[in-house]
Amino acid sequence: MNQLLQPQADVVIIGGGIVGSSIAWHLTEAGCTNVLVLERESHQGKGSTGKSMGGVRAQFSTDVNIQMSLYSIPFYQRFDEVMEHPGGYRPQGYMFLATQQKHLDYLNTNIERQLALGLKTVRRISRQDAAAAVPQLFLDDVIGGTFCSTDGFVDPYSVMTGFWMAAARRGARLLREAEVTGIAKDAAGKISAVETTQGVIATRTVVNAAGAWAAQVAKLAGIDLPVTPLRRMLVPTEPFPKVSQHGPMVVDMSSGFHFRPEGLGLLLAWNDPEETSGFKFAFEPSFIEKVLTHGSYRLPCLEEAEVNPKRCWAGLYEMTPDHHPILGPAPGVPGFFLANGFSGHGVMHSPATGKILADLIIKGSCDLIDTRLLNLERFAEGREIHETAVL
Ligand SMILES: Cc1cc2nc3c(=O)[nH]c(=O)nc-3n(C[C@H](O)[C@H](O)[C@H](O)COP(=O)(O)OP(=O)(O)OC[C@H]3O[C@@H](n4cnc5c(N)ncnc54)[C@H](O)[C@@H]3O)c2cc1C
């Protein structure tokens, strides 16, 4: 056992990525400071957090996702001041482009929902507006779109670090190279301890923040969690001055291709429908041609961009059947909480997740969202909520 480690904590968080770090900070912010984060790697951010595209947006189709963004994006606006650490928030917007009437109808329905819930920075845009924002786009087939100026990007690694360092200043502790191997319960079935490769920690409250590995961790507590890993790949270009570094994330709804400025170049993404679930970490070089084919259609000058395959990377989404996270107490195991299955939105929704989990742990309720909507029981009870705006 590490000598610095008190073998007891009020709350143990399994996983030191952006979600675990946000929960730790929100707990300490609410006065709960005997918090211990367990991370099996030698440093934080080696999971999905360090692989993310860093997009943050409020342009969703379901109330609960919009509400989580309405907490998280203003949070990112003041992140640097509150954490005394840069979060890298850049409000350069997300621009959705529709080429088919069904996609435009979908955007129109969504924008009504977003406005009704209080989002003030989203608007419909014309082809001309899109051309003004990114003149290099091919737009002949675009019939309209939407743009939200407070959407944008953050630096996920820096956000995670900021959350963690601020939590640590208030007394939260982090144990690295501590893999959780068991979760113990007392005779009444309540959480009593966590077993790790560095010893046993007594606790009454455990949070599963293990990202793509969440189902394995849940199994240790006897819970079946429908969270599966799905590989996502990103392709950065070499410096590419033809497109402005101040432009938005552009989402081509006809193919799913999207890109944003990154460094001196662009970061290219596409949701490959042929990808299958599994712990696949290797970047597949044939993906470059796929993403460039879709990309060059919408952004023809991409044909002149250079890509170094060695700079491309792959990471894991943690998917749920309805593409919404699973948050809150696990049924039947008092003291075991879930913060899992973000389905591609864990960076943007990490502030709201931290708030929701801290409230549920400390007060037993949270008024930021209707938390019942995101509980694990929804799958057994047929209450899935489908989000179709998954990128
Ligand atoms: C290519 C890509 C692009 C993405 N783009 C976006 C985006 O634009 N916007 C967005 O919001 N999200 C995006 N995401 C998703 C986002 O990155 C994740 O949802 C988010 O990082 C999840 O954070 P986390 O802390 O839950 O998981 P992670 O960062 O994976 O952290 C989980 C941690 O748990 C640890 N762990 C696991 N098992 C154990 C154990 N038994 N004991 C101890 N520790 C354990 C792991 O080592 C890991 O450090 C993207 C993801 C990828 C891969």
The ligand as a MOL file (V3000), in Angstrom:
LIG
                    3D

  0  0  0     0  0            999 V3000
M  V30 BEGIN CTAB
M  V30 COUNTS 53 58 0 0 0
M  V30 BEGIN ATOM
M  V30 1 C -11.4740 10.2230 -31.7550 0
M  V30 2 C -12.4090 10.7400 -30.6910 0
M  V30 3 C -13.0240 11.9780 -30.8630 0
M  V30 4 C -13.8830 12.4770 -29.8840 0
M  V30 5 N -14.4350 13.7110 -30.0630 0
M  V30 6 C -15.2140 14.2250 -29.0880 0
M  V30 7 C -15.7110 15.5560 -29.2040 0
M  V30 8 O -15.4570 16.2360 -30.2000 0
M  V30 9 N -16.4530 16.0460 -28.1720 0
M  V30 10 C -16.7520 15.3090 -27.0700 0
M  V30 11 O -17.4420 15.7950 -26.1930 0
M  V30 12 N -16.2980 14.0360 -26.9370 0
M  V30 13 C -15.5420 13.4850 -27.9130 0
M  V30 14 N -15.0610 12.2190 -27.7800 0
M  V30 15 C -15.5020 11.4110 -26.6410 0
M  V30 16 C -14.7670 11.7780 -25.3760 0
M  V30 17 O -13.3750 11.7900 -25.6260 0
M  V30 18 C -15.1080 10.7760 -24.2620 0
M  V30 19 O -16.5180 10.6680 -24.1510 0
M  V30 20 C -14.5370 11.2470 -22.9270 0
M  V30 21 O -13.1540 11.4830 -23.0330 0
M  V30 22 C -14.8170 10.2200 -21.8500 0
M  V30 23 O -14.0990 10.6210 -20.6990 0
M  V30 24 P -13.9380 9.6090 -19.5000 0
M  V30 25 O -13.1960 10.3190 -18.4330 0
M  V30 26 O -15.2630 8.9990 -19.1800 0
M  V30 27 O -13.0910 8.3970 -20.1170 0
M  V30 28 P -11.5150 8.2180 -20.3030 0
M  V30 29 O -10.8360 9.4480 -20.7020 0
M  V30 30 O -11.3330 7.0240 -21.1960 0
M  V30 31 O -11.0250 7.8740 -18.8350 0
M  V30 32 C -11.3530 6.6420 -18.2230 0
M  V30 33 C -10.1680 6.2640 -17.3550 0
M  V30 34 O -10.5100 5.1100 -16.5840 0
M  V30 35 C -9.3150 4.3810 -16.3960 0
M  V30 36 N -9.6910 3.0120 -16.0140 0
M  V30 37 C -10.3770 2.1080 -16.7420 0
M  V30 38 N -10.5270 0.9680 -16.0460 0
M  V30 39 C -9.9340 1.1590 -14.8340 0
M  V30 40 C -9.7620 0.3470 -13.6760 0
M  V30 41 N -10.2300 -0.9160 -13.6150 0
M  V30 42 N -9.0960 0.8580 -12.6070 0
M  V30 43 C -8.6110 2.1450 -12.6490 0
M  V30 44 N -8.7450 2.9450 -13.7410 0
M  V30 45 C -9.3990 2.4660 -14.8080 0
M  V30 46 C -8.6430 4.4620 -17.7520 0
M  V30 47 O -7.2650 4.1990 -17.6850 0
M  V30 48 C -8.9480 5.8970 -18.1720 0
M  V30 49 O -7.8750 6.7800 -17.8430 0
M  V30 50 C -14.1700 11.7020 -28.7290 0
M  V30 51 C -13.5510 10.4670 -28.5470 0
M  V30 52 C -12.6700 9.9880 -29.5160 0
M  V30 53 C -12.0140 8.6610 -29.3050 0
M  V30 END ATOM
M  V30 BEGIN BOND
M  V30 1 1 1 2
M  V30 2 1 2 3
M  V30 3 2 2 52
M  V30 4 2 3 4
M  V30 5 1 4 5
M  V30 6 1 4 50
M  V30 7 2 5 6
M  V30 8 1 6 7
M  V30 9 1 6 13
M  V30 10 2 7 8
M  V30 11 1 7 9
M  V30 12 1 9 10
M  V30 13 2 10 11
M  V30 14 1 10 12
M  V30 15 2 12 13
M  V30 16 1 13 14
M  V30 17 1 14 15
M  V30 18 1 14 50
M  V30 19 1 15 16
M  V30 20 1 16 17
M  V30 21 1 16 18
M  V30 22 1 18 19
M  V30 23 1 18 20
M  V30 24 1 20 21
M  V30 25 1 20 22
M  V30 26 1 22 23
M  V30 27 1 23 24
M  V30 28 2 24 25
M  V30 29 1 24 26
M  V30 30 1 24 27
M  V30 31 1 27 28
M  V30 32 2 28 29
M  V30 33 1 28 30
M  V30 34 1 28 31
M  V30 35 1 31 32
M  V30 36 1 32 33
M  V30 37 1 33 34
M  V30 38 1 33 48
M  V30 39 1 34 35
M  V30 40 1 35 36
M  V30 41 1 35 46
M  V30 42 1 36 37
M  V30 43 1 36 45
M  V30 44 2 37 38
M  V30 45 1 38 39
M  V30 46 1 39 40
M  V30 47 2 39 45
M  V30 48 1 40 41
M  V30 49 2 40 42
M  V30 50 1 42 43
M  V30 51 2 43 44
M  V30 52 1 44 45
M  V30 53 1 46 47
M  V30 54 1 46 48
M  V30 55 1 48 49
M  V30 56 2 50 51
M  V30 57 1 51 52
M  V30 58 1 52 53
M  V30 END BOND
M  V30 END CTAB
M  END
